[in-house]
Amino acid sequence: MTRGVLAELINWTWVRENFANTPPGTPSIVSATIQHIELALIAVVVGTAISLPLGIWAYRRHAVYVPVTVVSGLLYTVPSLALFVLLIPITGLSVWTVEIGLVSYTLLILIRNVVAGLASVPADVKDAARGMGMTKRQLLWRVELPLALPVIVAGVRVATVSSIALVTVGAVIGFGGLGYFILDGLNRYFFKTEILVGIVLSVILALLADAIVVWTQRLLMPWSRRDRRKQQAARIPDVARETV
């Protein structure tokens, strides 16, 4: 039954023929996937590099927070196709047009999470660090940012998944990774195989990227695992008393 449904939806001959080797000018499944990863990765890395200092600045100077979030919020509300149209006269039909758009959509998410993460650091912890003689810079890098990391990484996860989804829109100007198959499938009178390849692989990339970010967070924050184990160990006696 399942094989029959898959046979109707997916043309496996097309998948084999377009998996790695295709005529010049036509992306293969492998090359489109690589391009998709590169576009999303660059957007998240650049967006994080811009958002981290802006978020720290906005956290320390509350007067800056409103204009920064307003500008990034306006960029976030502009539809992707409209943003591409606005950028094309400046950057042309190039990868810059797609990357500027993708980076713009990450800023609001990341800046807000940076500020929220820093604001979540307990005041008594910061007072204790100052009492130990830490400077503002030491306080930021040794105390505030490590404790704010879970909230910041949560923003990176959202930005990563949304960037992978938005890359597909770039297919309209020739830089859309797996979005090429979705657009080409629609242009070929709703060729289901191409559309499914683009959608399914995009979803798989988003899930894998999210898992990688979570794994990286655990690698950077080994103390969080120890704290979780301690909490679980502390609950065992309580559970045992309740059962008795």
Secondary structure as a PSIPRED ss2 file (coil, helix, strand):
# PSIPRED VFORMAT (PSIPRED V4.0)

   1 M C   1.000  0.000  0.000
   2 T H   0.000  1.000  0.000
   3 R H   0.000  1.000  0.000
   4 G H   0.000  1.000  0.000
   5 V H   0.000  1.000  0.000
   6 L H   0.000  1.000  0.000
   7 A H   0.000  1.000  0.000
   8 E H   0.000  1.000  0.000
   9 L H   0.000  1.000  0.000
  10 I C   1.000  0.000  0.000
  11 N C   1.000  0.000  0.000
  12 W H   0.000  1.000  0.000
  13 T H   0.000  1.000  0.000
  14 W H   0.000  1.000  0.000
  15 V H   0.000  1.000  0.000
  16 R H   0.000  1.000  0.000
  17 E H   0.000  1.000  0.000
  18 N C   1.000  0.000  0.000
  19 F C   1.000  0.000  0.000
  20 A C   1.000  0.000  0.000
  21 N C   1.000  0.000  0.000
  22 T C   1.000  0.000  0.000
  23 P C   1.000  0.000  0.000
  24 P C   1.000  0.000  0.000
  25 G C   1.000  0.000  0.000
  26 T C   1.000  0.000  0.000
  27 P C   1.000  0.000  0.000
  28 S C   1.000  0.000  0.000
  29 I H   0.000  1.000  0.000
  30 V H   0.000  1.000  0.000
  31 S H   0.000  1.000  0.000
  32 A H   0.000  1.000  0.000
  33 T H   0.000  1.000  0.000
  34 I H   0.000  1.000  0.000
  35 Q H   0.000  1.000  0.000
  36 H H   0.000  1.000  0.000
  37 I H   0.000  1.000  0.000
  38 E H   0.000  1.000  0.000
  39 L H   0.000  1.000  0.000
  40 A H   0.000  1.000  0.000
  41 L H   0.000  1.000  0.000
  42 I H   0.000  1.000  0.000
  43 A H   0.000  1.000  0.000
  44 V H   0.000  1.000  0.000
  45 V H   0.000  1.000  0.000
  46 V H   0.000  1.000  0.000
  47 G H   0.000  1.000  0.000
  48 T H   0.000  1.000  0.000
  49 A H   0.000  1.000  0.000
  50 I H   0.000  1.000  0.000
  51 S H   0.000  1.000  0.000
  52 L H   0.000  1.000  0.000
  53 P H   0.000  1.000  0.000
  54 L H   0.000  1.000  0.000
  55 G H   0.000  1.000  0.000
  56 I H   0.000  1.000  0.000
  57 W H   0.000  1.000  0.000
  58 A H   0.000  1.000  0.000
  59 Y H   0.000  1.000  0.000
  60 R H   0.000  1.000  0.000
  61 R C   1.000  0.000  0.000
  62 H H   0.000  1.000  0.000
  63 A H   0.000  1.000  0.000
  64 V H   0.000  1.000  0.000
  65 Y H   0.000  1.000  0.000
  66 V H   0.000  1.000  0.000
  67 P H   0.000  1.000  0.000
  68 V H   0.000  1.000  0.000
  69 T H   0.000  1.000  0.000
  70 V H   0.000  1.000  0.000
  71 V H   0.000  1.000  0.000
  72 S H   0.000  1.000  0.000
  73 G H   0.000  1.000  0.000
  74 L H   0.000  1.000  0.000
  75 L H   0.000  1.000  0.000
  76 Y H   0.000  1.000  0.000
  77 T H   0.000  1.000  0.000
  78 V C   1.000  0.000  0.000
  79 P C   1.000  0.000  0.000
  80 S H   0.000  1.000  0.000
  81 L H   0.000  1.000  0.000
  82 A H   0.000  1.000  0.000
  83 L H   0.000  1.000  0.000
  84 F H   0.000  1.000  0.000
  85 V H   0.000  1.000  0.000
  86 L H   0.000  1.000  0.000
  87 L H   0.000  1.000  0.000
  88 I H   0.000  1.000  0.000
  89 P H   0.000  1.000  0.000
  90 I H   0.000  1.000  0.000
  91 T H   0.000  1.000  0.000
  92 G C   1.000  0.000  0.000
  93 L C   1.000  0.000  0.000
  94 S C   1.000  0.000  0.000
  95 V H   0.000  1.000  0.000
  96 W H   0.000  1.000  0.000
  97 T H   0.000  1.000  0.000
  98 V H   0.000  1.000  0.000
  99 E H   0.000  1.000  0.000
 100 I H   0.000  1.000  0.000
 101 G H   0.000  1.000  0.000
 102 L H   0.000  1.000  0.000
 103 V H   0.000  1.000  0.000
 104 S H   0.000  1.000  0.000
 105 Y H   0.000  1.000  0.000
 106 T H   0.000  1.000  0.000
 107 L H   0.000  1.000  0.000
 108 L H   0.000  1.000  0.000
 109 I H   0.000  1.000  0.000
 110 L H   0.000  1.000  0.000
 111 I H   0.000  1.000  0.000
 112 R H   0.000  1.000  0.000
 113 N H   0.000  1.000  0.000
 114 V H   0.000  1.000  0.000
 115 V H   0.000  1.000  0.000
 116 A H   0.000  1.000  0.000
 117 G H   0.000  1.000  0.000
 118 L H   0.000  1.000  0.000
 119 A H   0.000  1.000  0.000
 120 S C   1.000  0.000  0.000
 121 V C   1.000  0.000  0.000
 122 P C   1.000  0.000  0.000
 123 A H   0.000  1.000  0.000
 124 D H   0.000  1.000  0.000
 125 V H   0.000  1.000  0.000
 126 K H   0.000  1.000  0.000
 127 D H   0.000  1.000  0.000
 128 A H   0.000  1.000  0.000
 129 A H   0.000  1.000  0.000
 130 R H   0.000  1.000  0.000
 131 G H   0.000  1.000  0.000
 132 M C   1.000  0.000  0.000
 133 G C   1.000  0.000  0.000
 134 M C   1.000  0.000  0.000
 135 T C   1.000  0.000  0.000
 136 K H   0.000  1.000  0.000
 137 R H   0.000  1.000  0.000
 138 Q H   0.000  1.000  0.000
 139 L H   0.000  1.000  0.000
 140 L H   0.000  1.000  0.000
 141 W H   0.000  1.000  0.000
 142 R H   0.000  1.000  0.000
 143 V H   0.000  1.000  0.000
 144 E H   0.000  1.000  0.000
 145 L H   0.000  1.000  0.000
 146 P H   0.000  1.000  0.000
 147 L H   0.000  1.000  0.000
 148 A H   0.000  1.000  0.000
 149 L H   0.000  1.000  0.000
 150 P H   0.000  1.000  0.000
 151 V H   0.000  1.000  0.000
 152 I H   0.000  1.000  0.000
 153 V H   0.000  1.000  0.000
 154 A H   0.000  1.000  0.000
 155 G H   0.000  1.000  0.000
 156 V H   0.000  1.000  0.000
 157 R H   0.000  1.000  0.000
 158 V H   0.000  1.000  0.000
 159 A H   0.000  1.000  0.000
 160 T H   0.000  1.000  0.000
 161 V H   0.000  1.000  0.000
 162 S H   0.000  1.000  0.000
 163 S H   0.000  1.000  0.000
 164 I H   0.000  1.000  0.000
 165 A H   0.000  1.000  0.000
 166 L H   0.000  1.000  0.000
 167 V H   0.000  1.000  0.000
 168 T H   0.000  1.000  0.000
 169 V H   0.000  1.000  0.000
 170 G H   0.000  1.000  0.000
 171 A H   0.000  1.000  0.000
 172 V H   0.000  1.000  0.000
 173 I H   0.000  1.000  0.000
 174 G C   1.000  0.000  0.000
 175 F C   1.000  0.000  0.000
 176 G C   1.000  0.000  0.000
 177 G C   1.000  0.000  0.000
 178 L C   1.000  0.000  0.000
 179 G H   0.000  1.000  0.000
 180 Y H   0.000  1.000  0.000
 181 F H   0.000  1.000  0.000
 182 I H   0.000  1.000  0.000
 183 L H   0.000  1.000  0.000
 184 D H   0.000  1.000  0.000
 185 G H   0.000  1.000  0.000
 186 L H   0.000  1.000  0.000
 187 N H   0.000  1.000  0.000
 188 R C   1.000  0.000  0.000
 189 Y C   1.000  0.000  0.000
 190 F C   1.000  0.000  0.000
 191 F C   1.000  0.000  0.000
 192 K H   0.000  1.000  0.000
 193 T H   0.000  1.000  0.000
 194 E H   0.000  1.000  0.000
 195 I H   0.000  1.000  0.000
 196 L H   0.000  1.000  0.000
 197 V H   0.000  1.000  0.000
 198 G H   0.000  1.000  0.000
 199 I H   0.000  1.000  0.000
 200 V H   0.000  1.000  0.000
 201 L H   0.000  1.000  0.000
 202 S H   0.000  1.000  0.000
 203 V H   0.000  1.000  0.000
 204 I H   0.000  1.000  0.000
 205 L H   0.000  1.000  0.000
 206 A H   0.000  1.000  0.000
 207 L H   0.000  1.000  0.000
 208 L H   0.000  1.000  0.000
 209 A H   0.000  1.000  0.000
 210 D H   0.000  1.000  0.000
 211 A H   0.000  1.000  0.000
 212 I H   0.000  1.000  0.000
 213 V H   0.000  1.000  0.000
 214 V H   0.000  1.000  0.000
 215 W H   0.000  1.000  0.000
 216 T H   0.000  1.000  0.000
 217 Q H   0.000  1.000  0.000
 218 R H   0.000  1.000  0.000
 219 L H   0.000  1.000  0.000
 220 L H   0.000  1.000  0.000
 221 M C   1.000  0.000  0.000
 222 P H   0.000  1.000  0.000
 223 W H   0.000  1.000  0.000
 224 S H   0.000  1.000  0.000
 225 R H   0.000  1.000  0.000
 226 R H   0.000  1.000  0.000
 227 D H   0.000  1.000  0.000
 228 R H   0.000  1.000  0.000
 229 R H   0.000  1.000  0.000
 230 K H   0.000  1.000  0.000
 231 Q H   0.000  1.000  0.000
 232 Q H   0.000  1.000  0.000
 233 A H   0.000  1.000  0.000
 234 A H   0.000  1.000  0.000
 235 R H   0.000  1.000  0.000
 236 I H   0.000  1.000  0.000
 237 P H   0.000  1.000  0.000
 238 D H   0.000  1.000  0.000
 239 V H   0.000  1.000  0.000
 240 A H   0.000  1.000  0.000
 241 R H   0.000  1.000  0.000
 242 E H   0.000  1.000  0.000
 243 T H   0.000  1.000  0.000
 244 V C   1.000  0.000  0.000
